Amino acid sequence: MKKIENERIFWEKVDHDIRTPLNGISGLLYLMRQNLHDPNKMEEYLDKIEASAEELKYQLALLLNLEGIMEPGLYEDKVDAAVMAEDVLHGKNILIVEDNEINRVIVREILESWGCTTLQAVDGLEATKIFEDSGNGEIDFILMDIRMPYMNGYEAAKRIRGMSREDAGKVVIIALTANTYQAEIEKVKEAGMDGIITKPLHVSALRHLMMSKAVNDRK
């Protein structure tokens, strides 16, 4: 049993280490297509893509003698076409909790292109402090990375849900993770989070999920 558990932990780490630079490259390519008219941003994104590619090459080099990685599924709520036509995310205030700078930039720019405002935290501990200091109902969504230093996403979500304030149980918390093994999905649910989006970031899936939560909150 210990050997099986050690193998599971090992492959989860491999999955995370490979998907992190892939998430960076995928997201940056999306941003480049949105900013073809801005040479300064294009140069910035190219530099970040190069850094992510070097990290991906390094991680792949470690796996040359290993077999394939398990491909997890994607959790996604459904939103009908009429809802997609509405601008329900415009003006929403989103707390991005992510320790990787490139990933924070990607998520922030995507959200702001949808008309959202953003706050940022580099770990779970900072996220809980930002939420605690915010006004009641000020934060509409929290996009929560799972693996972070100081405090992981599970613990941060639990602490937020446990706060003695009206919006602690209502704010939408979405996990951003490279791993969607069943055990991780169960941990996300136990922590009180409302959904999962896999990395590399699937932009349309994130938009669908956020829109569905915003519409349900409005009812």
N, C-alpha and C positions, 0 to 999 in steps of 0.2 A: 504493500500500500504506500509506503514511504517513497519507493522508486517511482510509482505512478504519479504521486503528488509532485515530486521533484521535476518529472518530465513536463507535467502540466504547467508549472511555474516557469520552466525554461522556455517553452514554446509561447507562452503569453508574453514573456519579455521580448522574444524574437519578433513576434507580431507587432508589438508596440514600437520597437526600435526601427523596423522597416517602414511602418506606416507613418511615422512622424515626418521624415523628410518627404515622403510621397505626398502627404497632406500639404506640405509647404509648396511643392512644385505644382500640384493640381490647383490649389487656391490662387497662386501667383499668376498662373496662365489665365485663369478666369479674369483676374483684375487687369491683366495686360489687354485682354480683348475689350474691356470696358474703358480703357484709357489710351487708346491708340493715338489720340491727338496730343498727348502730353509727353514730350520726349524725356523730361526730367523723371517722371514717374516710371516710364519704361526702363530707363537706365537703372533706377533703384530696384525695380522688380527683377531685372536680369541679374543684378549682383546677388540678390537673395536666392534666385533660382540656382545660380552657380554654387552657392554655399550649401543649399539643400542637396544638390546633385553630388557634391563631394561627400557629404555625410551618407547618402544612399550608397555610393560606391564603396565606402568603408564598411558599412554594415553588410552589404552583399558579399564582400571579400571574406567576411567571417563565416559565411554560410556555404562556401563552395563545396564543402564535403557533407552538407546536410540535405535532407529531403524536404519536400514542399511544406508550406505553411497552410494551416487550416483557414478556409475562407468563411468568415462569419456572415450571417444574414443581416438584413437592415430592418430596423423597426421604423415604420412610417405611418402616421395617421393619414386618412384620405380626406381630401377637400374637394367639393364639387366645383364645376367651372364657374358658376355664378359667384361663389365666394372668392375664387382666384381673381376675378375681375375687380373686386373691391380693394381699396387701399387700406386694409385693416391694420397693417403694421406701421403705417406712417405715424410718427410721433411717439412710438413706444420707446421706453427707456430700458436698455439692456445692459446688464452687468456681465462682462466677459471675464471668465476666470480661467486663465491659461498661463502656464509657466514658460512656454516657448514664445519668444518675441515675434518670430515670423508668423506663427499661427495667430497671435493676437492681432497683428497688422491685417492679415487676410480677413479674419472674421469681422474686425471693426469696419473695414472699408466696404465689405459686402453689406453689412447691416446699415451703414450710413447711406449707401446707394439706394436702399429701400426706404429712406426717410426716417430711420430710427436714430435715437441719440444713444450714446454708449458711455459706460464706465468700465474701468479695467482693474483687475486684480491679478497678481502674479502667483498667488497660492491660495489655498482654502482659508488660511488664517486671516489674510487681508480681506478676502471676500466676506467673511462673517462680520468683520469690523465695518466695512463699507455698508453692508445691509443694516447693521445695527444702528449706524449713524444716519441712515437715510430717513426721510419722512414716511409716514404710513401710506402705502400704495405708490410711492415714488418710483420703485423699480417694478417693471412689468414682467421681465424675463431674466433668468440667470442661465447662461450657457456655461456649464461646469465641466472642465477637464477632470479626469479621474486621478491620474498619476501626477502628483505635484509634491514638492518638498514642504516641510513644516506641517502641513495638514492636507490630506487627500480630499478628493471630491465627495466621497461617501460621508466622511466625518463633517465636512463643511455643510453639506445638505442637511444632515441630521441636526446640527446645531442651529441652523436657520429655522428649520421646522419646529424646533423646540423653544424658540424665543417667545416671550410673553407679549405679543403684539398681534393686532388683527390680521395683518397681511402675511404673517409668517407661514400660515397654512395655505395661502391662496397664490402667492407668487409662483409662476411657472418655472420649474427647474428642469433643464434638459441636459442630459449627460452627453459629452463629446468624448468618445473613446475609440481606440484602435481595436479593442477586444470586445466582441459581443458573444462570448461563450455563455451558455445558459447560466453558469454560476455567477457571472458578472451581471447579467440581466437581473437575476434575483437580488443581488446586492444593491443595484440601482433602485429597484422597487422598495426594498427594505429601508433604504435611506430616505424615501419619500419623494424621489424624483419622478417627473411626469413623462419621460420618454428618453430615447437614445438615438443619437445620430453618429454614424461611424466615421472614422477617419481612414483614408483621405476624405475630406469634407465633401459631401454630396449636397451642392448648393440648393438644388430644387427640392430635395427631401427636407432640408432644414426649413426652407420657406413654407412648404406644405404643412409641416408639423407646427411651426410657429403660428401660421394663419389659422389652423384648426383650433389651437388652444386659445387664440385671441377671440375667435368667433364664439367658442363655448363660454368664455369668460364674459362676453357681452350679453349673452342670453339671460 
